[in-house]
Amino acid sequence: MNSVSVAPGGAAGKHKPRILVSGGGTGGHIFPALSIADELRSRLDAEILFVGAENRMEMTRVPEAGYRIIGLPVAGFDRKRPWRNFKVLSKLFASMGKARKIIKDFKPEVVVGVGGYASGPVLKAAQRAGIPTLIQEQNSYAGVTNKLLAKKANAICVAYDNMDRFFPAESIVKTGNPIRKRLLSDSLTRKEALESFGLSPDRKTLLVIGGSLGALTINESLEKGLRNLVANGIQVIWQTGKNFGNRGPEAAKGLKGVVVTPFISDMGAAYKGADLVISRAGAASISELQALGKPAILVPSPNVAEDHQTHNAMALAERGAAILVKDAEAREKLVPEALALISQPEALTEMANKISKMALPDSAQRIGDEVCRLLKL
């Protein structure tokens, strides 16, 4: 690794805190990490270094956002094929050694962990070196790594209540999850947003988010029920992700009022135009729905650690702030649930009000406050 040490002063000799941000793997980890980094760079003129996992999406997304990143060879454990974990263990040991070297070279004053494969080795190395650490736990059900790291963490920033089930109560600060700033700054009207997709502002609109790779169950549910939605006068913006191939466009062939795309470049416009959203229940997606006050049907992914998406969705469903449809039942229930809900304006308004009340605004600033406290600023 090339040296990334930074002189402790800017052009005017002002001290620039050195802050290391570690984690990634999915947008649900990367977007909050970048929001936190933007806040710290803006507020403190901080020198920020990211550490991620090699060959994961952070290795491209972080440099695109203007930050340096170093990759670790770390990988997740294969729970279905345990015989493959010998290689995973060797990568873990290599990552721990590299993490110690990064800490030694960069000399961070605070280390922030946002979850993901790289977060564990880096925070562990920082804690052993006596460097203050902050954990940002996005989910309502904490993962194993964060629970282990929490014992020596100086601050644990969470988005849900009752997290003292997992973490020392004295270290917990409820900050919420930072979301992409451009979603909050979107000034389009609903009419303008829908017209940007070639859709009518006079019709109810369903936004379906299949994720960057594509949620197969959600996609197949839409594939099966798309004609029924259109027959009932519903417009659809359907993000399929890149792994669904041509199946989405094939399903929409000949149908009016349907936009099918593997990726939505302007999510602010998509959210603004939507009367109802269908989504997985990742922490980042839920935080966006809360901040924007969008009624939602959540289909938790069954393929995540500790089944945390189900816990996330339940935290909303129990308050009437969203509807939970199990992944195994989605192909039969998802489109009928969407049709029933989108035809009830009062129910949509009530759900929007309830999900809005769960939002925690200014999450990045709140986390920035905790970093400043650890820096003794």
Salt bridges, closest charged atoms under 4 A:
ASP38 OD1 - ARG41 NH2 3.95
GLU39 OE2 - ARG43 NH2 2.91
GLU47 OE2 - ARG68 NH2 2.41
GLU54 OE2 - LYS98 NZ 3.95
ASP78 OD2 - ARG81 NE 3.08
ASP105 OD2 - LYS101 NZ 2.86
GLU109 OE1 - HIS15 NE2 3.07
ASP161 OD1 - LYS174 NZ 2.72
GLU195 OE2 - LYS191 NZ 2.81
GLU220 OE2 - ARG247 NH2 3.20
GLU220 OE1 - ARG331 NH2 2.79
GLU223 OE1 - ARG247 NH2 2.76
GLU250 OE2 - LYS253 NZ 3.29
ASP275 OD2 - ARG190 NH2 2.86
GLU288 OE2 - ARG180 NH2 2.85
GLU306 OE2 - ARG79 NH2 3.79
ASP327 OD1 - ARG280 NH1 2.77
GLU329 OE1 - LYS333 NZ 3.16
GLU332 OE2 - LYS224 NZ 2.90
GLU350 OE2 - LYS354 NZ 3.05
ASP369 OD1 - ARG43 NH1 2.78
GLU370 OE1 - ARG373 NH2 2.99
